[in-house]
């Protein structure tokens, strides 16, 4: 699902799909400051994953 992808200095996001389930993965981190003073990046990151299905479990084929 390339239309849901983004990448930058402070994070990245992308989406993928498997059968009826779509997921969005997101990573965030401190990339440091662009201006003055030059602040170095912090050493941490956060990852989140969100998944959803438009089909109710009772309606899925077995």
The 8 nearest C-alpha neighbors of each residue, nearest first, counted from 0:
[[1, 15, 14, 2, 3, 16, 4, 13],
 [0, 2, 3, 4, 14, 13, 15, 5],
 [1, 3, 0, 4, 14, 13, 5, 15],
 [4, 2, 1, 13, 14, 0, 5, 12],
 [5, 3, 13, 12, 1, 2, 14, 6],
 [6, 4, 12, 11, 13, 3, 7, 10],
 [7, 5, 11, 10, 12, 4, 8, 9],
 [6, 8, 10, 9, 11, 5, 30, 12],
 [7, 9, 30, 10, 6, 29, 11, 28],
 [10, 8, 30, 28, 29, 7, 27, 11],
 [11, 9, 27, 26, 7, 28, 8, 6],
 [10, 12, 6, 26, 5, 25, 7, 27],
 [13, 11, 25, 5, 4, 24, 26, 6],
 [12, 14, 4, 24, 3, 23, 5, 25],
 [15, 13, 23, 0, 22, 3, 24, 4],
 [14, 16, 0, 22, 21, 23, 13, 17],
 [15, 17, 21, 20, 22, 18, 14, 0],
 [16, 18, 20, 19, 21, 15, 22, 52],
 [17, 19, 20, 16, 21, 52, 15, 54],
 [20, 18, 52, 17, 21, 54, 53, 16],
 [19, 21, 52, 17, 51, 18, 16, 22],
 [22, 20, 16, 50, 51, 15, 52, 17],
 [23, 21, 50, 15, 49, 14, 16, 51],
 [22, 24, 14, 49, 48, 13, 50, 25],
 [25, 23, 48, 13, 12, 47, 14, 49],
 [24, 26, 12, 47, 46, 11, 48, 23],
 [25, 27, 46, 11, 10, 45, 12, 47],
 [28, 26, 10, 45, 44, 9, 46, 11],
 [27, 29, 44, 9, 10, 43, 30, 45],
 [30, 28, 40, 9, 41, 31, 43, 27],
 [29, 31, 9, 40, 8, 28, 32, 41],
 [32, 30, 40, 39, 29, 38, 33, 41],
 [31, 33, 38, 34, 37, 39, 30, 40],
 [34, 32, 31, 37, 35, 38, 36, 30],
 [35, 33, 32, 36, 37, 38, 31, 39],
 [36, 34, 37, 33, 32, 38, 31, 39],
 [35, 37, 38, 34, 32, 33, 39, 31],
 [36, 38, 35, 32, 34, 39, 33, 31],
 [37, 39, 32, 31, 36, 40, 35, 33],
 [40, 38, 31, 37, 41, 32, 30, 29],
 [41, 39, 31, 30, 29, 38, 42, 32],
 [40, 42, 29, 43, 39, 31, 30, 28],
 [41, 43, 40, 44, 29, 28, 30, 39],
 [44, 42, 41, 28, 45, 29, 27, 40],
 [43, 45, 28, 27, 46, 26, 42, 29],
 [44, 46, 27, 26, 28, 47, 43, 25],
 [45, 47, 26, 25, 27, 44, 48, 24],
 [48, 46, 25, 24, 26, 49, 45, 23],
 [47, 49, 24, 23, 25, 50, 22, 46],
 [48, 50, 23, 22, 24, 47, 51, 21],
 [51, 49, 22, 21, 23, 48, 20, 52],
 [52, 50, 21, 20, 22, 53, 49, 19],
 [51, 53, 20, 54, 19, 21, 50, 55],
 [52, 54, 55, 51, 19, 20, 21, 56],
 [55, 53, 52, 56, 58, 59, 19, 57],
 [54, 56, 58, 57, 53, 59, 52, 19],
 [57, 55, 58, 59, 54, 60, 52, 53],
 [56, 58, 55, 59, 54, 60, 61, 53],
 [59, 57, 56, 55, 54, 60, 61, 53],
 [60, 58, 56, 57, 61, 54, 55, 19],
 [59, 61, 58, 57, 56, 54, 55, 19],
 [60, 59, 58, 57, 56, 55, 54, 18]]
